[in-house]
Amino acid sequence: MTRSEPRVLQLCHSHSGPFLDCARQYAALFERTEYKVTTVYLTGAPSTEVERGSASDEVFFLHYRSEDVRGLKFGAIRSVRQIVAGRDFRLCIAHRFKPVYVALLGSTLPVIGVHHGFGDYRRLSRRLFAGFFRNRLALLGVSDAVRDDMRVCLPSWPPERIETLYNRIDVDAVQAELLDRASARDALGLPEDAWVAGNVGRPHPDKDQATLIRGFALAFATSCHLTAFSRSWAAANSRLLSKRWLPNWASPCAYAFSAKCRKAGAILGRSTCSY
């Protein structure tokens, strides 16, 4: 690579959870084009696995702590200015509001802000900030619901400046890794003959696993399994909730949790199991 090659800057808050795959998805859009992709992670430790998974021509780990990117974020802004200086960047893609903020103040590039949840522009300060930079800021929501939430918060913006681009997967690559039904059940420790309600996804208030547990308790009495795997603190709350709503959890109606189920975590993390 040379410094004169046309480039796209991708700015991410971190590479934790689903955000590494989000970075990969957007970097992959520029494969077989003239543009080279430089991906920058504001937080998160350097990792060769993350570097490979980013599908980018160049990866920077700024390795700030979460508290370092609160407030005015001067350090992150300065770092982004240093990366951009002397290179032919044409566009910045920034995931979530903090990277949007850093991108707009750390460069003069047109910025596409990608938003993954609700409420990012409900604060007056954020609406004013976005309005100030509206000439070089466009917004994407990962669903129509997120897009509509931003349009409500920014009613003076033309609709074409706030659009939807769904998250996606490489279907061929995922299908190539899929396990058959029997192998998936064996890997997850699930009975061969049980009817299974599976929850795949990180525990998060927006995903509302608590309602899943309550609904499962009301809908099914016996001969089925609700299975969830998690490494986060939310699993403990869900485990307690399951004991309240599923008092027979040790009976044929079983509720299985594993806080550190590495085998299942690897399978679920790759979306490679089928019930």
Buried (B, 14 or more C-beta within 10 A) or exposed (E): EEEEEBBBBBBBBBBEEEBBBBBBBBBBEBEEEEBBBBBBBBBBEEBEEBBEBBBBBBBBBBEBEEEBBEEEBEBBBEBBEEBBEEBEBEBBBBBBBBBBBBBBBBBEBBBBBBBBBBEBBEEEEBBEBBEEBBEBBBBBBBBEEBBBBBBEBBEEBEEEEBBEBEEEEEEEEEEEEBBEEEBBBEBBEBEEEBEBBBBEBBBEEEEEBBEBBBEBBEEBEEEBBBBBBBBEEBBEEBBEBBEEBBEEBEEEBBBBBBEEBEEBBEBBBEEBBEB
